[in-house]
């Protein structure tokens, strides 16, 4: 269906009426759409069409600010094969050779040994690679050496005064990047890097034909590609229209896009009054920053993971009374905390760590309801006051009948 409609413009009157074309319009080749998309991406004008439509919708009173909007994400599949790391190394070299053959065929013919053409004359696939581990490793090491030899030849070519600079070509840059990630040169040999030396999945190249494609997993769906967030209006009696589209790397968590999406909506003068999201889009800090923008962020709270909450017994955070002015907490037994330490968690979020006295906790008759530690006193972790109180209010609202 992606290919057929442009050609059908010239064949079906219904398409011409829908697009306000002359009846004699011959249509156009589907590749025009691909070229147009490339120009939009190259000019950072991807939102141009949507913004134009939103202006028309606003004029027809089909969209408005201060209404209800909802955001969710879905996966975008890369148009590439999923390949093994061994295939990636060999196919990246092959892609670079093919690219160089189009711009400097004579030079490549002179510097490339016949074995390169033999090994790279067909698409690299698992079935073409040796199956025995020793033979496979020998093949990989050979490809690594070939890649370094090619990079040396390119460097000599560029420093020799040639008009055509090969070092800056995208395929060559990608070859350098993949080799830096996975192949280590040692004297006249090279070494295949161990998994512990690799970059995180989100920073690695998974295909030489789409370096920006990454692996991700959401709700049991695994894919290679990217992710797109759609925001649409959802007022009950109005038409539902998409007002924002935000594409990002596949591995970026949804919560990292919430602020960006809201900022874009504000710039479009389409700031919602209520922003509906799922649990992956929000946290305590976003709840507060949304309130500062006069946006009510609505979504299911993450499940309380404390053992007290799971067991439905014991003293959880809501059972402690917090005195923000005195910077202390009082436990259900009436004992005050002895330490109040502001800091940050592993993700850089601001937190406050509170600890109680060992002399109060050790002899406590209800210690088993408070902590499972045999010797350490109880400690609790708070969000900053504004975030803490916003979360408490959100939890109360989530339990209400109207929510």
C-alpha positions as CSV (number, residue, x, y, z in Angstrom):
1,X,0.0,0.0,0.0
2,X,3.0,2.3,0.5
3,X,4.0,1.9,-3.1
4,X,0.7,1.7,-4.9
5,X,-1.2,4.9,-4.0
6,X,1.2,7.4,-5.8
7,X,0.8,5.4,-9.0
8,X,-2.9,5.1,-8.6
9,X,-3.3,8.9,-8.4
10,X,-3.2,8.7,-12.2
11,X,-5.6,5.8,-12.5
12,X,-8.4,6.4,-10.0
13,X,-10.7,9.4,-10.1
14,X,-11.4,9.1,-6.3
15,X,-7.8,9.7,-5.4
16,X,-7.8,12.8,-7.6
17,X,-10.9,14.2,-5.9
18,X,-9.4,13.5,-2.5
19,X,-6.2,15.3,-3.3
20,X,-7.8,18.1,-5.4
21,X,-5.8,17.1,-8.5
22,X,-6.7,17.7,-12.1
23,X,-8.4,14.8,-13.8
24,X,-5.6,14.7,-16.3
25,X,-2.9,14.5,-13.6
26,X,-0.7,11.4,-14.4
27,X,0.4,10.7,-10.8
28,X,4.0,10.2,-9.7
29,X,6.5,7.5,-8.9
30,X,6.6,6.3,-5.3
31,X,10.3,7.1,-5.0
32,X,9.3,10.8,-5.0
33,X,7.8,10.3,-1.5
34,X,11.1,8.8,-0.3
35,X,13.1,11.7,-1.7
36,X,10.7,14.2,-0.2
37,X,11.0,12.6,3.2
38,X,14.8,12.7,3.0
39,X,14.6,16.5,2.3
40,X,12.3,17.0,5.3
41,X,14.7,15.0,7.5
42,X,17.8,16.8,6.2
43,X,16.2,20.2,6.8
44,X,14.9,19.3,10.3
45,X,11.4,20.0,9.0
46,X,9.8,16.7,10.0
47,X,7.0,18.4,11.8
48,X,6.2,20.8,9.0
49,X,3.2,18.9,7.6
50,X,1.7,18.2,11.0
51,X,2.1,21.9,12.2
52,X,0.4,23.1,9.0
53,X,-2.5,20.7,9.6
54,X,-2.8,21.8,13.2
55,X,-3.1,25.5,12.1
56,X,-6.0,24.5,9.8
57,X,-7.6,22.4,12.5
58,X,-7.3,25.3,14.9
59,X,-9.0,27.6,12.4
60,X,-11.9,25.1,12.2
61,X,-12.0,24.8,16.0
62,X,-11.1,21.1,15.8
63,X,-8.2,21.5,18.3
64,X,-7.8,23.7,21.3
65,X,-5.7,24.3,24.4
66,X,-6.7,23.3,27.9
67,X,-8.5,20.2,26.9
68,X,-7.7,16.5,27.5
69,X,-4.8,14.8,25.7
70,X,-3.2,11.4,25.9
71,X,0.2,10.2,25.0
72,X,1.5,6.7,24.3
73,X,4.4,5.2,22.4
74,X,4.8,2.4,19.8
75,X,7.7,0.8,18.1
76,X,9.1,1.7,14.7
77,X,10.8,-1.2,12.9
78,X,14.0,-0.6,11.1
79,X,14.0,-1.8,7.5
80,X,17.1,-4.0,8.1
81,X,17.9,-7.6,8.9
82,X,18.6,-8.6,12.5
83,X,22.1,-9.9,12.3
84,X,24.6,-11.6,14.6
85,X,27.6,-9.6,15.8
86,X,29.9,-11.7,13.6
87,X,27.7,-10.8,10.6
88,X,27.7,-7.1,11.6
89,X,31.5,-6.9,11.5
90,X,31.8,-8.5,8.1
91,X,28.8,-6.7,6.6
92,X,30.1,-3.3,7.8
93,X,33.4,-3.9,5.9
94,X,31.4,-5.0,2.9
95,X,29.3,-1.9,3.0
96,X,32.4,0.3,3.2
97,X,34.0,-1.5,0.2
98,X,30.8,-1.1,-1.9
99,X,30.6,2.6,-1.1
100,X,34.2,3.2,-2.0
101,X,33.8,1.3,-5.2
102,X,31.2,3.9,-6.3
103,X,33.5,6.9,-5.8
104,X,37.0,5.6,-6.3
105,X,36.8,2.3,-8.2
106,X,40.2,2.5,-9.7
107,X,41.9,3.3,-6.4
108,X,40.1,0.5,-4.6
109,X,41.0,-2.0,-7.4
110,X,44.7,-1.1,-6.8
111,X,44.7,-1.4,-3.0
112,X,42.3,-4.3,-2.4
113,X,43.8,-7.8,-2.5
114,X,41.7,-10.3,-4.5
115,X,40.7,-12.1,-1.3
116,X,38.7,-9.0,-0.3
117,X,36.5,-9.3,-3.3
118,X,36.1,-13.0,-2.8
119,X,35.0,-12.6,0.8
120,X,32.8,-9.5,0.2
121,X,31.2,-10.3,-3.2
122,X,28.0,-11.5,-1.6
123,X,25.8,-10.5,1.4
124,X,27.3,-11.7,4.6
125,X,25.0,-14.3,6.2
126,X,25.3,-16.9,8.9
127,X,25.2,-19.7,6.4
128,X,28.3,-18.3,4.7
129,X,30.4,-18.2,7.9
130,X,32.4,-21.1,9.4
131,X,30.4,-23.1,12.0
132,X,33.3,-24.5,14.0
133,X,34.4,-22.0,16.8
134,X,38.1,-22.0,15.9
135,X,37.5,-21.4,12.2
136,X,34.8,-18.8,12.9
137,X,37.2,-16.9,15.2
138,X,39.9,-17.1,12.5
139,X,37.5,-15.6,10.0
140,X,36.5,-12.8,12.3
141,X,40.1,-11.9,13.1
142,X,40.8,-11.8,9.3
143,X,37.9,-9.4,8.8
144,X,39.2,-7.3,11.6
145,X,42.7,-7.1,10.0
146,X,41.1,-6.4,6.6
147,X,39.2,-3.4,8.1
148,X,42.4,-1.9,9.7
149,X,44.2,-2.4,6.4
150,X,41.5,-0.6,4.5
151,X,41.5,2.3,7.0
152,X,45.2,2.6,6.6
153,X,44.9,2.7,2.8
154,X,42.2,5.4,3.1
155,X,44.4,7.5,5.4
156,X,47.3,7.3,2.9
157,X,44.9,8.1,0.0
158,X,43.6,11.3,1.8
159,X,47.0,12.5,2.9
160,X,48.4,12.0,-0.7
161,X,46.7,15.1,-2.0
162,X,43.7,13.4,-3.6
163,X,40.7,15.6,-4.4
164,X,38.3,13.0,-3.2
165,X,38.4,12.8,0.6
166,X,37.3,9.3,1.6
167,X,37.8,9.5,5.4
168,X,34.7,11.6,5.9
169,X,32.4,9.3,4.0
170,X,29.6,7.9,6.2
171,X,30.4,4.3,5.4
172,X,34.0,4.8,6.4
173,X,33.1,6.7,9.5
174,X,30.8,3.8,10.4
175,X,33.6,1.3,9.8
176,X,35.8,3.2,12.2
177,X,33.1,3.3,14.8
178,X,32.3,-0.4,14.6
179,X,36.0,-1.4,14.7
180,X,36.5,0.9,17.7
181,X,33.6,-0.8,19.5
182,X,34.5,-4.4,18.8
183,X,38.0,-4.9,17.4
184,X,41.2,-4.1,19.3
185,X,44.5,-3.8,17.4
186,X,47.6,-5.2,19.0
187,X,50.9,-4.7,17.0
188,X,50.4,-6.6,13.7
189,X,47.4,-8.6,14.9
190,X,43.9,-7.7,16.2
191,X,41.7,-9.0,19.0
192,X,38.0,-9.6,19.2
193,X,36.8,-7.6,22.3
194,X,35.0,-9.5,25.1
195,X,31.4,-8.7,25.9
196,X,32.4,-6.9,29.1
197,X,34.3,-4.4,26.9
198,X,31.3,-3.6,24.6
199,X,29.3,-0.4,24.9
200,X,25.8,-0.5,26.2
201,X,23.2,-1.9,23.7
202,X,21.7,1.6,23.2
203,X,25.1,3.0,22.0
204,X,26.1,0.1,19.7
205,X,25.6,-0.2,16.0
206,X,23.3,-3.1,15.1
207,X,23.2,-2.6,11.3
208,X,25.6,-0.8,8.9
209,X,22.6,0.2,6.9
210,X,20.8,2.0,9.7
211,X,23.2,3.0,12.5
212,X,20.5,4.7,14.4
213,X,18.5,1.5,14.9
214,X,18.6,0.1,18.4
215,X,17.1,-2.8,20.2
216,X,14.4,-2.3,22.8
217,X,11.8,-4.3,24.8
218,X,8.4,-2.9,25.9
219,X,5.7,-5.0,27.4
220,X,7.2,-8.2,26.0
221,X,7.5,-6.7,22.5
222,X,11.2,-6.8,21.3
223,X,12.3,-4.9,18.2
224,X,15.1,-3.3,16.3
225,X,14.5,0.3,15.2
226,X,13.2,3.4,17.1
227,X,10.3,4.6,19.1
228,X,7.6,7.2,18.4
229,X,5.3,8.9,20.9
230,X,1.9,10.1,19.7
231,X,-0.2,12.6,21.6
232,X,-3.9,13.0,20.6
233,X,-6.8,15.0,21.9
234,X,-9.4,12.9,23.7
235,X,-12.2,15.2,24.9
236,X,-15.3,13.2,25.1
237,X,-17.5,15.0,22.6
238,X,-14.8,16.2,20.1
239,X,-13.0,14.6,17.3
240,X,-9.7,12.9,18.4
241,X,-6.7,14.3,16.4
242,X,-3.0,13.7,16.8
243,X,-1.3,17.0,17.9
244,X,2.2,15.8,18.4
245,X,4.6,13.1,17.2
246,X,8.0,12.7,18.8
247,X,10.5,10.1,17.6
248,X,13.4,9.0,19.7
249,X,15.9,6.1,20.1
250,X,14.2,2.9,20.9
251,X,16.0,2.3,24.2
252,X,15.1,5.7,25.7
253,X,12.5,5.2,28.5
254,X,9.1,6.8,28.1
255,X,9.6,9.0,31.2
256,X,12.5,10.8,29.5
257,X,10.1,12.1,26.8
258,X,7.3,13.5,28.9
259,X,8.8,16.9,29.5
260,X,9.8,17.3,25.9
261,X,6.3,16.5,24.7
262,X,4.7,18.9,27.1
263,X,7.2,21.7,26.1
264,X,6.3,21.1,22.4
265,X,2.6,21.3,23.1
266,X,3.1,24.6,25.0
267,X,5.0,26.1,22.1
268,X,2.1,25.1,19.8
269,X,-0.4,26.8,22.1
270,X,-2.0,23.4,22.6
271,X,-1.1,22.9,26.3
272,X,-3.5,20.4,27.8
273,X,-5.3,20.8,31.1
274,X,-5.2,17.1,31.6
275,X,-2.5,14.9,30.2
276,X,-3.3,11.2,30.3
277,X,-0.3,8.8,30.3
278,X,0.6,5.2,31.4
279,X,2.9,4.5,34.3
280,X,6.0,4.6,32.2
281,X,5.6,8.3,31.5
282,X,5.7,9.9,34.9
283,X,7.4,10.2,38.3
284,X,7.3,12.5,41.3
285,X,9.4,15.3,39.7
286,X,7.3,15.2,36.5
287,X,4.1,15.4,38.5
288,X,5.3,18.6,40.1
289,X,6.8,20.2,36.9
290,X,3.5,19.5,35.1
291,X,1.6,21.3,37.9
292,X,3.9,24.3,37.4
293,X,2.8,24.4,33.8
294,X,-0.9,24.1,35.0
295,X,-1.0,20.6,33.5
296,X,-2.6,17.8,35.5
297,X,-0.6,14.6,34.8
298,X,-2.9,11.6,35.1
299,X,-1.8,8.0,35.1
300,X,-1.5,4.9,37.1
301,X,1.1,5.0,39.9
302,X,3.9,2.5,40.0
303,X,3.1,-0.4,42.4
304,X,4.6,0.1,45.8
305,X,7.5,-2.4,45.8
306,X,8.2,-2.4,49.6
307,X,7.9,-5.7,51.4
308,X,5.4,-4.1,53.8
309,X,3.1,-3.2,50.9
310,X,3.4,-6.6,49.2
311,X,2.6,-8.4,52.5
312,X,-0.2,-5.9,53.3
313,X,1.2,-5.5,56.8
314,X,3.9,-3.6,58.6
315,X,4.9,0.0,58.8
316,X,5.4,1.5,55.3
317,X,6.2,5.1,54.5
318,X,2.7,6.5,54.9
319,X,2.8,5.3,58.5
320,X,5.5,7.8,59.3
321,X,4.7,11.4,60.2
322,X,7.1,13.9,58.5
323,X,8.0,17.2,60.0
324,X,9.5,19.2,57.1
325,X,10.4,22.2,59.2
326,X,12.3,20.3,61.8
327,X,13.6,17.9,59.2
328,X,12.7,14.7,61.0
329,X,10.2,11.8,60.8
330,X,8.3,10.1,63.7
331,X,7.7,6.4,63.5
332,X,4.4,4.8,64.6
333,X,5.9,4.1,68.0
334,X,6.6,7.8,68.6
335,X,10.4,7.7,68.0
336,X,12.0,10.6,66.0
337,X,14.6,10.1,63.3
338,X,18.2,11.0,64.1
339,X,19.6,11.7,60.6
340,X,18.2,13.7,57.6
341,X,20.5,13.5,54.6
342,X,19.6,15.1,51.3
343,X,21.2,13.4,48.3
344,X,20.6,11.7,44.9
345,X,19.6,8.2,43.9
346,X,21.3,6.1,41.3
347,X,19.3,7.9,38.5
348,X,20.3,11.4,39.7
349,X,16.9,12.2,41.3
350,X,16.9,14.2,44.5
351,X,16.0,12.2,47.6
352,X,16.2,12.6,51.4
353,X,17.5,9.6,53.4
354,X,16.3,9.4,57.1
355,X,17.6,7.0,59.7
356,X,16.4,6.2,63.2
357,X,18.4,5.4,66.3
358,X,19.7,1.9,66.9
359,X,18.9,2.4,70.6
360,X,15.2,3.0,69.7
361,X,14.9,0.3,67.0
362,X,16.8,-2.6,68.6
363,X,14.5,-3.1,71.6
364,X,11.3,-2.1,69.8
365,X,8.5,-4.7,70.4
366,X,7.1,-4.2,66.8
367,X,10.5,-4.2,65.1
368,X,9.4,-7.2,62.8
369,X,6.7,-4.9,61.4
370,X,9.2,-2.2,60.5
371,X,12.4,-3.8,59.2
372,X,13.8,-7.2,58.4
373,X,17.3,-6.3,59.3
374,X,18.6,-8.2,62.3
375,X,20.8,-5.4,63.6
376,X,20.5,-2.1,61.6
377,X,17.9,0.5,62.6
378,X,15.1,1.5,60.3
379,X,15.7,4.0,57.5
380,X,13.3,5.6,55.0
381,X,13.7,7.5,51.7
382,X,11.7,10.6,50.8
383,X,11.2,12.7,47.7
384,X,11.6,16.4,48.3
385,X,8.6,17.9,50.0
386,X,6.7,19.2,47.0
387,X,7.1,15.9,45.2
388,X,6.3,13.9,48.3
389,X,3.1,15.7,48.9
390,X,2.1,15.6,45.2
391,X,2.6,11.8,45.2
392,X,0.5,11.4,48.4
393,X,-2.3,13.3,46.8
394,X,-2.1,11.3,43.6
395,X,-2.3,8.1,45.5
396,X,-5.4,9.3,47.3
397,X,-7.0,10.3,44.1
398,X,-6.1,6.9,42.5
399,X,-8.1,5.2,45.2
400,X,-11.1,7.4,44.8
401,X,-14.3,6.3,42.9
402,X,-14.1,9.1,40.4
403,X,-10.5,8.2,39.3
